[in-house]
Amino acid sequence: MLSIFRKKCAVCKKKAAEPRKYFNEVNKPIVVCEKCVMYAERRAFRKRTA
Ligand SMILES: [Zn+2]
């Protein structure tokens, strides 16, 4: 839960420099770094706008 606020990438678990917000497959809000955006798109994670 706290990892969201620390802006850690949910895919590579590293600090996300330019975090993108997504929901994962169980509708959990996650943060994905720039490098893992393609992975998130492949996994059909949905973008969060807020
Ligand atoms: Zn990442």
mmCIF file of the protein (N, C-alpha, C, O) and its ligand, coordinates in Angstrom:
data_MODEL
# 
_entry.id   MODEL 
# 
loop_
_entity.id 
_entity.type 
_entity.pdbx_number_of_molecules 
1 polymer     1 
2 non-polymer 1 
# 
_entity_poly.entity_id                      1 
_entity_poly.type                           'polypeptide(L)' 
_entity_poly.nstd_linkage                   no 
_entity_poly.nstd_monomer                   no 
_entity_poly.pdbx_seq_one_letter_code       MLSIFRKKCAVCKKKAAEPRKYFNEVNKPIVVCEKCVMYAERRAFRKRTA 
_entity_poly.pdbx_seq_one_letter_code_can   MLSIFRKKCAVCKKKAAEPRKYFNEVNKPIVVCEKCVMYAERRAFRKRTA 
_entity_poly.pdbx_strand_id                 A 
# 
loop_
_entity_poly_seq.entity_id 
_entity_poly_seq.num 
_entity_poly_seq.mon_id 
_entity_poly_seq.hetero 
1 1  MET n 
1 2  LEU n 
1 3  SER n 
1 4  ILE n 
1 5  PHE n 
1 6  ARG n 
1 7  LYS n 
1 8  LYS n 
1 9  CYS n 
1 10 ALA n 
1 11 VAL n 
1 12 CYS n 
1 13 LYS n 
1 14 LYS n 
1 15 LYS n 
1 16 ALA n 
1 17 ALA n 
1 18 GLU n 
1 19 PRO n 
1 20 ARG n 
1 21 LYS n 
1 22 TYR n 
1 23 PHE n 
1 24 ASN n 
1 25 GLU n 
1 26 VAL n 
1 27 ASN n 
1 28 LYS n 
1 29 PRO n 
1 30 ILE n 
1 31 VAL n 
1 32 VAL n 
1 33 CYS n 
1 34 GLU n 
1 35 LYS n 
1 36 CYS n 
1 37 VAL n 
1 38 MET n 
1 39 TYR n 
1 40 ALA n 
1 41 GLU n 
1 42 ARG n 
1 43 ARG n 
1 44 ALA n 
1 45 PHE n 
1 46 ARG n 
1 47 LYS n 
1 48 ARG n 
1 49 THR n 
1 50 ALA n 
# 
loop_
_struct_asym.id 
_struct_asym.entity_id 
A 1 
B 2 
# 
loop_
_chem_comp.id 
_chem_comp.type 
_chem_comp.mon_nstd_flag 
ALA 'L-peptide linking' y 
ARG 'L-peptide linking' y 
ASN 'L-peptide linking' y 
CYS 'L-peptide linking' y 
GLU 'L-peptide linking' y 
ILE 'L-peptide linking' y 
LEU 'L-peptide linking' y 
LYS 'L-peptide linking' y 
MET 'L-peptide linking' y 
PHE 'L-peptide linking' y 
PRO 'L-peptide linking' y 
SER 'L-peptide linking' y 
THR 'L-peptide linking' y 
TYR 'L-peptide linking' y 
VAL 'L-peptide linking' y 
ZN  non-polymer         . 
# 
_pdbx_entity_nonpoly.entity_id   2 
_pdbx_entity_nonpoly.name        ? 
_pdbx_entity_nonpoly.comp_id     ZN 
# 
_pdbx_nonpoly_scheme.asym_id         B 
_pdbx_nonpoly_scheme.entity_id       2 
_pdbx_nonpoly_scheme.mon_id          ZN 
_pdbx_nonpoly_scheme.ndb_seq_num     1 
_pdbx_nonpoly_scheme.pdb_seq_num     101 
_pdbx_nonpoly_scheme.auth_seq_num    101 
_pdbx_nonpoly_scheme.pdb_mon_id      ZN 
_pdbx_nonpoly_scheme.auth_mon_id     ZN 
_pdbx_nonpoly_scheme.pdb_strand_id   A 
_pdbx_nonpoly_scheme.pdb_ins_code    . 
# 
loop_
_atom_site.group_PDB 
_atom_site.id 
_atom_site.type_symbol 
_atom_site.label_atom_id 
_atom_site.label_alt_id 
_atom_site.label_comp_id 
_atom_site.label_asym_id 
_atom_site.label_entity_id 
_atom_site.label_seq_id 
_atom_site.pdbx_PDB_ins_code 
_atom_site.Cartn_x 
_atom_site.Cartn_y 
_atom_site.Cartn_z 
_atom_site.occupancy 
_atom_site.B_iso_or_equiv 
_atom_site.pdbx_formal_charge 
_atom_site.auth_seq_id 
_atom_site.auth_comp_id 
_atom_site.auth_asym_id 
_atom_site.auth_atom_id 
_atom_site.pdbx_PDB_model_num 
ATOM   1   N  N  . MET A 1 1  ? 0.845  -1.196 0.000   1.00 0.00 ? 1   MET A N  1 
ATOM   2   C  CA . MET A 1 1  ? 0.000  0.000  0.000   1.00 0.00 ? 1   MET A CA 1 
ATOM   3   C  C  . MET A 1 1  ? 0.883  1.249  0.000   1.00 0.00 ? 1   MET A C  1 
ATOM   4   O  O  . MET A 1 1  ? 0.662  2.184  -0.770  1.00 0.00 ? 1   MET A O  1 
ATOM   5   N  N  . LEU A 1 2  ? 1.889  1.243  0.883   1.00 0.00 ? 2   LEU A N  1 
ATOM   6   C  CA . LEU A 1 2  ? 2.765  2.406  0.963   1.00 0.00 ? 2   LEU A CA 1 
ATOM   7   C  C  . LEU A 1 2  ? 3.624  2.569  -0.285  1.00 0.00 ? 2   LEU A C  1 
ATOM   8   O  O  . LEU A 1 2  ? 4.067  3.670  -0.610  1.00 0.00 ? 2   LEU A O  1 
ATOM   9   N  N  . SER A 1 3  ? 3.850  1.470  -0.970  1.00 0.00 ? 3   SER A N  1 
ATOM   10  C  CA . SER A 1 3  ? 4.683  1.543  -2.162  1.00 0.00 ? 3   SER A CA 1 
ATOM   11  C  C  . SER A 1 3  ? 4.076  2.476  -3.208  1.00 0.00 ? 3   SER A C  1 
ATOM   12  O  O  . SER A 1 3  ? 4.803  3.060  -4.012  1.00 0.00 ? 3   SER A O  1 
ATOM   13  N  N  . ILE A 1 4  ? 2.782  2.618  -3.203  1.00 0.00 ? 4   ILE A N  1 
ATOM   14  C  CA . ILE A 1 4  ? 2.127  3.538  -4.130  1.00 0.00 ? 4   ILE A CA 1 
ATOM   15  C  C  . ILE A 1 4  ? 2.611  4.960  -3.874  1.00 0.00 ? 4   ILE A C  1 
ATOM   16  O  O  . ILE A 1 4  ? 2.911  5.709  -4.804  1.00 0.00 ? 4   ILE A O  1 
ATOM   17  N  N  . PHE A 1 5  ? 2.679  5.313  -2.603  1.00 0.00 ? 5   PHE A N  1 
ATOM   18  C  CA . PHE A 1 5  ? 3.044  6.682  -2.262  1.00 0.00 ? 5   PHE A CA 1 
ATOM   19  C  C  . PHE A 1 5  ? 4.531  6.926  -2.496  1.00 0.00 ? 5   PHE A C  1 
ATOM   20  O  O  . PHE A 1 5  ? 4.957  8.054  -2.747  1.00 0.00 ? 5   PHE A O  1 
ATOM   21  N  N  . ARG A 1 6  ? 5.310  5.854  -2.410  1.00 0.00 ? 6   ARG A N  1 
ATOM   22  C  CA . ARG A 1 6  ? 6.737  5.992  -2.687  1.00 0.00 ? 6   ARG A CA 1 
ATOM   23  C  C  . ARG A 1 6  ? 7.014  5.934  -4.178  1.00 0.00 ? 6   ARG A C  1 
ATOM   24  O  O  . ARG A 1 6  ? 8.160  6.065  -4.609  1.00 0.00 ? 6   ARG A O  1 
ATOM   25  N  N  . LYS A 1 7  ? 5.975  5.741  -4.958  1.00 0.00 ? 7   LYS A N  1 
ATOM   26  C  CA . LYS A 1 7  ? 6.119  5.744  -6.415  1.00 0.00 ? 7   LYS A CA 1 
ATOM   27  C  C  . LYS A 1 7  ? 7.115  4.688  -6.886  1.00 0.00 ? 7   LYS A C  1 
ATOM   28  O  O  . LYS A 1 7  ? 8.001  4.950  -7.700  1.00 0.00 ? 7   LYS A O  1 
ATOM   29  N  N  . LYS A 1 8  ? 6.934  3.486  -6.341  1.00 0.00 ? 8   LYS A N  1 
ATOM   30  C  CA . LYS A 1 8  ? 7.767  2.387  -6.797  1.00 0.00 ? 8   LYS A CA 1 
ATOM   31  C  C  . LYS A 1 8  ? 7.043  1.654  -7.910  1.00 0.00 ? 8   LYS A C  1 
ATOM   32  O  O  . LYS A 1 8  ? 5.834  1.433  -7.860  1.00 0.00 ? 8   LYS A O  1 
ATOM   33  N  N  . CYS A 1 9  ? 7.818  1.288  -8.910  1.00 0.00 ? 9   CYS A N  1 
ATOM   34  C  CA . CYS A 1 9  ? 7.234  0.582  -10.040 1.00 0.00 ? 9   CYS A CA 1 
ATOM   35  C  C  . CYS A 1 9  ? 6.720  -0.784 -9.594  1.00 0.00 ? 9   CYS A C  1 
ATOM   36  O  O  . CYS A 1 9  ? 7.431  -1.519 -8.908  1.00 0.00 ? 9   CYS A O  1 
ATOM   37  N  N  . ALA A 1 10 ? 5.504  -1.126 -9.975  1.00 0.00 ? 10  ALA A N  1 
ATOM   38  C  CA . ALA A 1 10 ? 4.907  -2.395 -9.584  1.00 0.00 ? 10  ALA A CA 1 
ATOM   39  C  C  . ALA A 1 10 ? 5.474  -3.556 -10.389 1.00 0.00 ? 10  ALA A C  1 
ATOM   40  O  O  . ALA A 1 10 ? 5.264  -4.715 -10.033 1.00 0.00 ? 10  ALA A O  1 
ATOM   41  N  N  . VAL A 1 11 ? 6.187  -3.259 -11.466 1.00 0.00 ? 11  VAL A N  1 
ATOM   42  C  CA . VAL A 1 11 ? 6.719  -4.318 -12.324 1.00 0.00 ? 11  VAL A CA 1 
ATOM   43  C  C  . VAL A 1 11 ? 8.162  -4.641 -11.943 1.00 0.00 ? 11  VAL A C  1 
ATOM   44  O  O  . VAL A 1 11 ? 8.482  -5.796 -11.661 1.00 0.00 ? 11  VAL A O  1 
ATOM   45  N  N  . CYS A 1 12 ? 9.025  -3.642 -11.932 1.00 0.00 ? 12  CYS A N  1 
ATOM   46  C  CA . CYS A 1 12 ? 10.436 -3.899 -11.651 1.00 0.00 ? 12  CYS A CA 1 
ATOM   47  C  C  . CYS A 1 12 ? 10.804 -3.582 -10.204 1.00 0.00 ? 12  CYS A C  1 
ATOM   48  O  O  . CYS A 1 12 ? 11.925 -3.856 -9.774  1.00 0.00 ? 12  CYS A O  1 
ATOM   49  N  N  . LYS A 1 13 ? 9.874  -3.011 -9.457  1.00 0.00 ? 13  LYS A N  1 
ATOM   50  C  CA . LYS A 1 13 ? 10.047 -2.721 -8.019  1.00 0.00 ? 13  LYS A CA 1 
ATOM   51  C  C  . LYS A 1 13 ? 11.108 -1.663 -7.747  1.00 0.00 ? 13  LYS A C  1 
ATOM   52  O  O  . LYS A 1 13 ? 11.549 -1.492 -6.611  1.00 0.00 ? 13  LYS A O  1 
ATOM   53  N  N  . LYS A 1 14 ? 11.501 -0.973 -8.769  1.00 0.00 ? 14  LYS A N  1 
ATOM   54  C  CA . LYS A 1 14 ? 12.460 0.106  -8.556  1.00 0.00 ? 14  LYS A CA 1 
ATOM   55  C  C  . LYS A 1 14 ? 11.710 1.429  -8.448  1.00 0.00 ? 14  LYS A C  1 
ATOM   56  O  O  . LYS A 1 14 ? 10.531 1.533  -8.786  1.00 0.00 ? 14  LYS A O  1 
ATOM   57  N  N  . LYS A 1 15 ? 12.426 2.423  -7.970  1.00 0.00 ? 15  LYS A N  1 
ATOM   58  C  CA . LYS A 1 15 ? 11.839 3.743  -7.862  1.00 0.00 ? 15  LYS A CA 1 
ATOM   59  C  C  . LYS A 1 15 ? 11.506 4.247  -9.257  1.00 0.00 ? 15  LYS A C  1 
ATOM   60  O  O  . LYS A 1 15 ? 12.360 4.246  -10.143 1.00 0.00 ? 15  LYS A O  1 
ATOM   61  N  N  . ALA A 1 16 ? 10.294 4.667  -9.449  1.00 0.00 ? 16  ALA A N  1 
ATOM   62  C  CA . ALA A 1 16 ? 9.875  5.103  -10.767 1.00 0.00 ? 16  ALA A CA 1 
ATOM   63  C  C  . ALA A 1 16 ? 10.198 6.580  -10.947 1.00 0.00 ? 16  ALA A C  1 
ATOM   64  O  O  . ALA A 1 16 ? 9.703  7.431  -10.207 1.00 0.00 ? 16  ALA A O  1 
ATOM   65  N  N  . ALA A 1 17 ? 11.027 6.869  -11.928 1.00 0.00 ? 17  ALA A N  1 
ATOM   66  C  CA . ALA A 1 17 ? 11.415 8.259  -12.177 1.00 0.00 ? 17  ALA A CA 1 
ATOM   67  C  C  . ALA A 1 17 ? 10.246 9.055  -12.734 1.00 0.00 ? 17  ALA A C  1 
ATOM   68  O  O  . ALA A 1 17 ? 9.954  10.162 -12.282 1.00 0.00 ? 17  ALA A O  1 
ATOM   69  N  N  . GLU A 1 18 ? 9.585  8.470  -13.725 1.00 0.00 ? 18  GLU A N  1 
ATOM   70  C  CA . GLU A 1 18 ? 8.403  9.117  -14.294 1.00 0.00 ? 18  GLU A CA 1 
ATOM   71  C  C  . GLU A 1 18 ? 7.237  8.156  -14.163 1.00 0.00 ? 18  GLU A C  1 
ATOM   72  O  O  . GLU A 1 18 ? 6.870  7.499  -15.138 1.00 0.00 ? 18  GLU A O  1 
ATOM   73  N  N  . PRO A 1 19 ? 6.653  8.060  -12.989 1.00 0.00 ? 19  PRO A N  1 
ATOM   74  C  CA . PRO A 1 19 ? 5.629  7.048  -12.752 1.00 0.00 ? 19  PRO A CA 1 
ATOM   75  C  C  . PRO A 1 19 ? 4.365  7.279  -13.568 1.00 0.00 ? 19  PRO A C  1 
ATOM   76  O  O  . PRO A 1 19 ? 3.866  8.397  -13.690 1.00 0.00 ? 19  PRO A O  1 
ATOM   77  N  N  . ARG A 1 20 ? 3.873  6.189  -14.117 1.00 0.00 ? 20  ARG A N  1 
ATOM   78  C  CA . ARG A 1 20 ? 2.584  6.208  -14.807 1.00 0.00 ? 20  ARG A CA 1 
ATOM   79  C  C  . ARG A 1 20 ? 1.600  5.428  -13.954 1.00 0.00 ? 20  ARG A C  1 
ATOM   80  O  O  . ARG A 1 20 ? 1.934  4.376  -13.410 1.00 0.00 ? 20  ARG A O  1 
ATOM   81  N  N  . LYS A 1 21 ? 0.410  5.938  -13.843 1.00 0.00 ? 21  LYS A N  1 
ATOM   82  C  CA . LYS A 1 21 ? -0.572 5.300  -12.978 1.00 0.00 ? 21  LYS A CA 1 
ATOM   83  C  C  . LYS A 1 21 ? -1.451 4.350  -13.768 1.00 0.00 ? 21  LYS A C  1 
ATOM   84  O  O  . LYS A 1 21 ? -1.965 4.682  -14.836 1.00 0.00 ? 21  LYS A O  1 
ATOM   85  N  N  . TYR A 1 22 ? -1.607 3.160  -13.211 1.00 0.00 ? 22  TYR A N  1 
ATOM   86  C  CA . TYR A 1 22 ? -2.423 2.131  -13.848 1.00 0.00 ? 22  TYR A CA 1 
ATOM   87  C  C  . TYR A 1 22 ? -3.234 1.402  -12.790 1.00 0.00 ? 22  TYR A C  1 
ATOM   88  O  O  . TYR A 1 22 ? -2.969 1.500  -11.592 1.00 0.00 ? 22  TYR A O  1 
ATOM   89  N  N  . PHE A 1 23 ? -4.231 0.668  -13.271 1.00 0.00 ? 23  PHE A N  1 
ATOM   90  C  CA . PHE A 1 23 ? -4.873 -0.347 -12.439 1.00 0.00 ? 23  PHE A CA 1 
ATOM   91  C  C  . PHE A 1 23 ? -4.401 -1.694 -12.949 1.00 0.00 ? 23  PHE A C  1 
ATOM   92  O  O  . PHE A 1 23 ? -4.327 -1.910 -14.159 1.00 0.00 ? 23  PHE A O  1 
ATOM   93  N  N  . ASN A 1 24 ? -4.085 -2.596 -12.046 1.00 0.00 ? 24  ASN A N  1 
ATOM   94  C  CA . ASN A 1 24 ? -3.667 -3.911 -12.514 1.00 0.00 ? 24  ASN A CA 1 
ATOM   95  C  C  . ASN A 1 24 ? -4.878 -4.813 -12.753 1.00 0.00 ? 24  ASN A C  1 
ATOM   96  O  O  . ASN A 1 24 ? -6.021 -4.357 -12.748 1.00 0.00 ? 24  ASN A O  1 
ATOM   97  N  N  . GLU A 1 25 ? -4.602 -6.105 -12.963 1.00 0.00 ? 25  GLU A N  1 
ATOM   98  C  CA . GLU A 1 25 ? -5.665 -7.021 -13.368 1.00 0.00 ? 25  GLU A CA 1 
ATOM   99  C  C  . GLU A 1 25 ? -6.722 -7.243 -12.294 1.00 0.00 ? 25  GLU A C  1 
ATOM   100 O  O  . GLU A 1 25 ? -7.809 -7.741 -12.586 1.00 0.00 ? 25  GLU A O  1 
ATOM   101 N  N  . VAL A 1 26 ? -6.411 -6.876 -11.056 1.00 0.00 ? 26  VAL A N  1 
ATOM   102 C  CA . VAL A 1 26 ? -7.414 -6.989 -9.995  1.00 0.00 ? 26  VAL A CA 1 
ATOM   103 C  C  . VAL A 1 26 ? -7.875 -5.595 -9.532  1.00 0.00 ? 26  VAL A C  1 
ATOM   104 O  O  . VAL A 1 26 ? -8.338 -5.406 -8.407  1.00 0.00 ? 26  VAL A O  1 
ATOM   105 N  N  . ASN A 1 27 ? -7.729 -4.639 -10.445 1.00 0.00 ? 27  ASN A N  1 
ATOM   106 C  CA . ASN A 1 27 ? -8.186 -3.264 -10.198 1.00 0.00 ? 27  ASN A CA 1 
ATOM   107 C  C  . ASN A 1 27 ? -7.486 -2.600 -9.025  1.00 0.00 ? 27  ASN A C  1 
ATOM   108 O  O  . ASN A 1 27 ? -8.039 -1.708 -8.381  1.00 0.00 ? 27  ASN A O  1 
ATOM   109 N  N  . LYS A 1 28 ? -6.275 -3.040 -8.757  1.00 0.00 ? 28  LYS A N  1 
ATOM   110 C  CA . LYS A 1 28 ? -5.498 -2.391 -7.713  1.00 0.00 ? 28  LYS A CA 1 
ATOM   111 C  C  . LYS A 1 28 ? -4.700 -1.247 -8.340  1.00 0.00 ? 28  LYS A C  1 
ATOM   112 O  O  . LYS A 1 28 ? -4.040 -1.444 -9.361  1.00 0.00 ? 28  LYS A O  1 
ATOM   113 N  N  . PRO A 1 29 ? -4.753 -0.065 -7.749  1.00 0.00 ? 29  PRO A N  1 
ATOM   114 C  CA . PRO A 1 29 ? -3.964 1.037  -8.313  1.00 0.00 ? 29  PRO A CA 1 
ATOM   115 C  C  . PRO A 1 29 ? -2.470 0.795  -8.142  1.00 0.00 ? 29  PRO A C  1 
ATOM   116 O  O  . PRO A 1 29 ? -1.992 0.547  -7.035  1.00 0.00 ? 29  PRO A O  1 
ATOM   117 N  N  . ILE A 1 30 ? -1.757 0.869  -9.225  1.00 0.00 ? 30  ILE A N  1 
ATOM   118 C  CA . ILE A 1 30 ? -0.317 0.635  -9.213  1.00 0.00 ? 30  ILE A CA 1 
ATOM   119 C  C  . ILE A 1 30 ? 0.391  1.764  -9.944  1.00 0.00 ? 30  ILE A C  1 
ATOM   120 O  O  . ILE A 1 30 ? -0.228 2.556  -10.654 1.00 0.00 ? 30  ILE A O  1 
ATOM   121 N  N  . VAL A 1 31 ? 1.687  1.817  -9.755  1.00 0.00 ? 31  VAL A N  1 
ATOM   122 C  CA . VAL A 1 31 ? 2.522  2.783  -10.460 1.00 0.00 ? 31  VAL A CA 1 
ATOM   123 C  C  . VAL A 1 31 ? 3.535  2.007  -11.290 1.00 0.00 ? 31  VAL A C  1 
ATOM   124 O  O  . VAL A 1 31 ? 4.140  1.046  -10.817 1.00 0.00 ? 31  VAL A O  1 
ATOM   125 N  N  . VAL A 1 32 ? 3.707  2.434  -12.519 1.00 0.00 ? 32  VAL A N  1 
ATOM   126 C  CA . VAL A 1 32 ? 4.613  1.749  -13.431 1.00 0.00 ? 32  VAL A CA 1 
ATOM   127 C  C  . VAL A 1 32 ? 5.604  2.772  -13.978 1.00 0.00 ? 32  VAL A C  1 
ATOM   128 O  O  . VAL A 1 32 ? 5.214  3.863  -14.392 1.00 0.00 ? 32  VAL A O  1 
ATOM   129 N  N  . CYS A 1 33 ? 6.861  2.421  -13.976 1.00 0.00 ? 33  CYS A N  1 
ATOM   130 C  CA . CYS A 1 33 ? 7.865  3.352  -14.482 1.00 0.00 ? 33  CYS A CA 1 
ATOM   131 C  C  . CYS A 1 33 ? 7.838  3.376  -16.007 1.00 0.00 ? 33  CYS A C  1 
ATOM   132 O  O  . CYS A 1 33 ? 7.196  2.549  -16.654 1.00 0.00 ? 33  CYS A O  1 
ATOM   133 N  N  . GLU A 1 34 ? 8.546  4.337  -16.546 1.00 0.00 ? 34  GLU A N  1 
ATOM   134 C  CA . GLU A 1 34 ? 8.533  4.548  -17.985 1.00 0.00 ? 34  GLU A CA 1 
ATOM   135 C  C  . GLU A 1 34 ? 8.977  3.304  -18.743 1.00 0.00 ? 34  GLU A C  1 
ATOM   136 O  O  . GLU A 1 34 ? 8.441  2.971  -19.800 1.00 0.00 ? 34  GLU A O  1 
ATOM   137 N  N  . LYS A 1 35 ? 9.977  2.621  -18.169 1.00 0.00 ? 35  LYS A N  1 
ATOM   138 C  CA . LYS A 1 35 ? 10.538 1.451  -18.848 1.00 0.00 ? 35  LYS A CA 1 
ATOM   139 C  C  . LYS A 1 35 ? 9.554  0.294  -18.905 1.00 0.00 ? 35  LYS A C  1 
ATOM   140 O  O  . LYS A 1 35 ? 9.610  -0.531 -19.817 1.00 0.00 ? 35  LYS A O  1 
ATOM   141 N  N  . CYS A 1 36 ? 8.645  0.232  -17.925 1.00 0.00 ? 36  CYS A N  1 
ATOM   142 C  CA . CYS A 1 36 ? 7.730  -0.898 -17.829 1.00 0.00 ? 36  CYS A CA 1 
ATOM   143 C  C  . CYS A 1 36 ? 6.343  -0.593 -18.391 1.00 0.00 ? 36  CYS A C  1 
ATOM   144 O  O  . CYS A 1 36 ? 5.425  -1.404 -18.264 1.00 0.00 ? 36  CYS A O  1 
ATOM   145 N  N  . VAL A 1 37 ? 6.196  0.558  -19.000 1.00 0.00 ? 37  VAL A N  1 
ATOM   146 C  CA . VAL A 1 37 ? 4.886  0.917  -19.559 1.00 0.00 ? 37  VAL A CA 1 
ATOM   147 C  C  . VAL A 1 37 ? 4.453  -0.091 -20.614 1.00 0.00 ? 37  VAL A C  1 
ATOM   148 O  O  . VAL A 1 37 ? 3.285  -0.475 -20.677 1.00 0.00 ? 37  VAL A O  1 
ATOM   149 N  N  . MET A 1 38 ? 5.406  -0.517 -21.443 1.00 0.00 ? 38  MET A N  1 
ATOM   150 C  CA . MET A 1 38 ? 5.058  -1.480 -22.497 1.00 0.00 ? 38  MET A CA 1 
ATOM   151 C  C  . MET A 1 38 ? 4.569  -2.794 -21.892 1.00 0.00 ? 38  MET A C  1 
ATOM   152 O  O  . MET A 1 38 ? 3.632  -3.415 -22.394 1.00 0.00 ? 38  MET A O  1 
ATOM   153 N  N  . TYR A 1 39 ? 5.215  -3.199 -20.812 1.00 0.00 ? 39  TYR A N  1 
ATOM   154 C  CA . TYR A 1 39 ? 4.790  -4.407 -20.104 1.00 0.00 ? 39  TYR A CA 1 
ATOM   155 C  C  . TYR A 1 39 ? 3.371  -4.226 -19.577 1.00 0.00 ? 39  TYR A C  1 
ATOM   156 O  O  . TYR A 1 39 ? 2.532  -5.119 -19.701 1.00 0.00 ? 39  TYR A O  1 
ATOM   157 N  N  . ALA A 1 40 ? 3.112  -3.060 -18.989 1.00 0.00 ? 40  ALA A N  1 
ATOM   158 C  CA . ALA A 1 40 ? 1.784  -2.793 -18.444 1.00 0.00 ? 40  ALA A CA 1 
ATOM   159 C  C  . ALA A 1 40 ? 0.724  -2.831 -19.539 1.00 0.00 ? 40  ALA A C  1 
ATOM   160 O  O  . ALA A 1 40 ? -0.371 -3.357 -19.340 1.00 0.00 ? 40  ALA A O  1 
ATOM   161 N  N  . GLU A 1 41 ? 1.059  -2.269 -20.690 1.00 0.00 ? 41  GLU A N  1 
ATOM   162 C  CA . GLU A 1 41 ? 0.115  -2.266 -21.808 1.00 0.00 ? 41  GLU A CA 1 
ATOM   163 C  C  . GLU A 1 41 ? -0.163 -3.693 -22.285 1.00 0.00 ? 41  GLU A C  1 
ATOM   164 O  O  . GLU A 1 41 ? -1.297 -4.042 -22.610 1.00 0.00 ? 41  GLU A O  1 
ATOM   165 N  N  . ARG A 1 42 ? 0.888  -4.503 -22.319 1.00 0.00 ? 42  ARG A N  1 
ATOM   166 C  CA . ARG A 1 42 ? 0.723  -5.896 -22.739 1.00 0.00 ? 42  ARG A CA 1 
ATOM   167 C  C  . ARG A 1 42 ? -0.153 -6.670 -21.782 1.00 0.00 ? 42  ARG A C  1 
ATOM   168 O  O  . ARG A 1 42 ? -0.935 -7.530 -22.189 1.00 0.00 ? 42  ARG A O  1 
ATOM   169 N  N  . ARG A 1 43 ? -0.012 -6.351 -20.484 1.00 0.00 ? 43  ARG A N  1 
ATOM   170 C  CA . ARG A 1 43 ? -0.810 -7.021 -19.460 1.00 0.00 ? 43  ARG A CA 1 
ATOM   171 C  C  . ARG A 1 43 ? -2.222 -6.458 -19.414 1.00 0.00 ? 43  ARG A C  1 
ATOM   172 O  O  . ARG A 1 43 ? -3.047 -6.905 -18.617 1.00 0.00 ? 43  ARG A O  1 
ATOM   173 N  N  . ALA A 1 44 ? -2.502 -5.479 -20.264 1.00 0.00 ? 44  ALA A N  1 
ATOM   174 C  CA . ALA A 1 44 ? -3.825 -4.851 -20.343 1.00 0.00 ? 44  ALA A CA 1 
ATOM   175 C  C  . ALA A 1 44 ? -4.190 -4.139 -19.048 1.00 0.00 ? 44  ALA A C  1 
ATOM   176 O  O  . ALA A 1 44 ? -5.355 -4.085 -18.655 1.00 0.00 ? 44  ALA A O  1 
ATOM   177 N  N  . PHE A 1 45 ? -3.162 -3.593 -18.392 1.00 0.00 ? 45  PHE A N  1 
ATOM   178 C  CA . PHE A 1 45 ? -3.467 -2.741 -17.255 1.00 0.00 ? 45  PHE A CA 1 
ATOM   179 C  C  . PHE A 1 45 ? -4.139 -1.478 -17.773 1.00 0.00 ? 45  PHE A C  1 
ATOM   180 O  O  . PHE A 1 45 ? -3.790 -0.961 -18.835 1.00 0.00 ? 45  PHE A O  1 
ATOM   181 N  N  . ARG A 1 46 ? -5.094 -0.997 -17.018 1.00 0.00 ? 46  ARG A N  1 
ATOM   182 C  CA . ARG A 1 46 ? -5.820 0.190  -17.468 1.00 0.00 ? 46  ARG A CA 1 
ATOM   183 C  C  . ARG A 1 46 ? -5.204 1.453  -16.876 1.00 0.00 ? 46  ARG A C  1 
ATOM   184 O  O  . ARG A 1 46 ? -4.800 1.480  -15.713 1.00 0.00 ? 46  ARG A O  1 
ATOM   185 N  N  . LYS A 1 47 ? -5.143 2.476  -17.683 1.00 0.00 ? 47  LYS A N  1 
ATOM   186 C  CA . LYS A 1 47 ? -4.577 3.741  -17.240 1.00 0.00 ? 47  LYS A CA 1 
ATOM   187 C  C  . LYS A 1 47 ? -5.494 4.429  -16.225 1.00 0.00 ? 47  LYS A C  1 
ATOM   188 O  O  . LYS A 1 47 ? -6.720 4.360  -16.319 1.00 0.00 ? 47  LYS A O  1 
ATOM   189 N  N  . ARG A 1 48 ? -4.877 5.079  -15.274 1.00 0.00 ? 48  ARG A N  1 
ATOM   190 C  CA . ARG A 1 48 ? -5.615 5.928  -14.338 1.00 0.00 ? 48  ARG A CA 1 
ATOM   191 C  C  . ARG A 1 48 ? -5.397 7.363  -14.758 1.00 0.00 ? 48  ARG A C  1 
ATOM   192 O  O  . ARG A 1 48 ? -4.282 7.740  -15.119 1.00 0.00 ? 48  ARG A O  1 
ATOM   193 N  N  . THR A 1 49 ? -6.400 8.139  -14.719 1.00 0.00 ? 49  THR A N  1 
ATOM   194 C  CA . THR A 1 49 ? -6.246 9.538  -15.130 1.00 0.00 ? 49  THR A CA 1 
ATOM   195 C  C  . THR A 1 49 ? -6.026 10.435 -13.919 1.00 0.00 ? 49  THR A C  1 
ATOM   196 O  O  . THR A 1 49 ? -5.470 11.525 -14.055 1.00 0.00 ? 49  THR A O  1 
ATOM   197 N  N  . ALA A 1 50 ? -6.443 10.005 -12.766 1.00 0.00 ? 50  ALA A N  1 
ATOM   198 C  CA . ALA A 1 50 ? -6.322 10.864 -11.581 1.00 0.00 ? 50  ALA A CA 1 
ATOM   199 C  C  . ALA A 1 50 ? -5.152 10.413 -10.712 1.00 0.00 ? 50  ALA A C  1 
ATOM   200 O  O  . ALA A 1 50 ? -4.890 11.013 -9.669  1.00 0.00 ? 50  ALA A O  1 
HETATM 201 ZN ZN . ZN  B 2 .  ? 9.535  -0.546 -13.875 1.00 0.00 2 101 ZN  A ZN 1 
# 
